[in-house]
Amino acid sequence: MPTLSEFLLKINIRASIAFDEPMARHTSFRIGGPADALVAPEAAADLALIVGKAGEEGIPVAILGGGANLLVGDRGIRGIVVDTRRMAGFEIEEREGAGPRLRAAAGVSVSRLCEYALSRGLGGLENFYAMPGSLGGSIFMNARCYELEMADRLEAVSVLDVRGRFREVPFERRAWSYKSSPFQPGREEAGAVILGAAFNLERGEAVAIRATMLARRADREAKGHFRLPSAGSMFKNDRSLGRPTGAILDELGFKGRRIGDAMVSPWHANIFVNAGRATARDMLALIDLAREETFKRLGVAIEPEVLFVGEG
């Protein structure tokens, strides 16, 4: 097998490349060891070349969006991490007899996409404003905010599938559910790389759209989302429990609980934060503690929505 530098030079892609790049610089937790190589391609064709050629050489590839829902291990990630954030274009398609369609690339930040929709007087995405991360990651997780999920506005998702084909996956409601998409492990489109998406939006009053966006940002600020590095909500909400997971953890006295510099936010018990120099090991220990105590004391199993990647 060639070295990574030899491999990346040989395939002649348009991309920025960094070796032994600390992933703590690229995740909202500000936690994570080095990636052997972090590659940010300019376009989908460059991404496809990386994925295809790396597969031929047996080089592992991981996909990174905004890094908002990831906990990267302290020893980092072997192989290539593909950062999609340079693939961040968007456009409006006008259609007769239907609402406007917004197309966007996977690397665009969710907030930037909301701002663009606002600039064109389009409503439908404003609940997601100030949610950290990229469009690709929010689709993969089927992000949900204020009773609206990404799937509610999706028309189609553009992907590079496991056979190396560029393909558009039409939206089918049955394939999407709470914090679940067809691109997650074990699902029908597992292994596909999300390249972008098309959304069905509607004309709206810019003043009202902006007001909702500002209200969502203010609510996130009040909950302490931005006071310390975090990944947003740590655990999924199980509606059968009748109350949010944050309320359950608050009842159990988890606000402010910490292991090393990994801490449960003093402002919201379902937000785990990096209070200084938290390690992935400490954060995982705190996550396990919350799960164990919740099950032991209430008989409730809570499921993280944050993904762990890399080596411990």
Secondary structure as GFF3:
##gff-version 3
##sequence-region A 1 312
A	DSSP	alpha_helix	4	11	.	.	.	ID=ss1
A	DSSP	beta_strand	15	22	.	.	.	ID=ss2
A	DSSP	three_ten_helix	23	25	.	.	.	ID=ss3
A	DSSP	beta_strand	34	41	.	.	.	ID=ss4
A	DSSP	alpha_helix	44	57	.	.	.	ID=ss5
A	DSSP	beta_strand	61	64	.	.	.	ID=ss6
A	DSSP	beta_strand	70	72	.	.	.	ID=ss7
A	DSSP	beta_strand	77	83	.	.	.	ID=ss8
A	DSSP	beta_strand	90	93	.	.	.	ID=ss9
A	DSSP	beta_strand	101	105	.	.	.	ID=ss10
A	DSSP	alpha_helix	110	119	.	.	.	ID=ss11
A	DSSP	beta_strand	122	123	.	.	.	ID=ss12
A	DSSP	three_ten_helix	126	128	.	.	.	ID=ss13
A	DSSP	alpha_helix	135	140	.	.	.	ID=ss14
A	DSSP	beta_strand	144	145	.	.	.	ID=ss15
A	DSSP	beta_strand	148	149	.	.	.	ID=ss16
A	DSSP	three_ten_helix	150	152	.	.	.	ID=ss17
A	DSSP	beta_strand	154	160	.	.	.	ID=ss18
A	DSSP	beta_strand	166	170	.	.	.	ID=ss19
A	DSSP	three_ten_helix	173	175	.	.	.	ID=ss20
A	DSSP	beta_strand	193	200	.	.	.	ID=ss21
A	DSSP	beta_strand	202	203	.	.	.	ID=ss22
A	DSSP	alpha_helix	206	222	.	.	.	ID=ss23
A	DSSP	beta_strand	230	233	.	.	.	ID=ss24
A	DSSP	three_ten_helix	239	241	.	.	.	ID=ss25
A	DSSP	alpha_helix	245	251	.	.	.	ID=ss26
A	DSSP	beta_strand	258	259	.	.	.	ID=ss27
A	DSSP	beta_strand	262	264	.	.	.	ID=ss28
A	DSSP	beta_strand	271	274	.	.	.	ID=ss29
A	DSSP	alpha_helix	280	298	.	.	.	ID=ss30
A	DSSP	beta_strand	307	309	.	.	.	ID=ss31
###
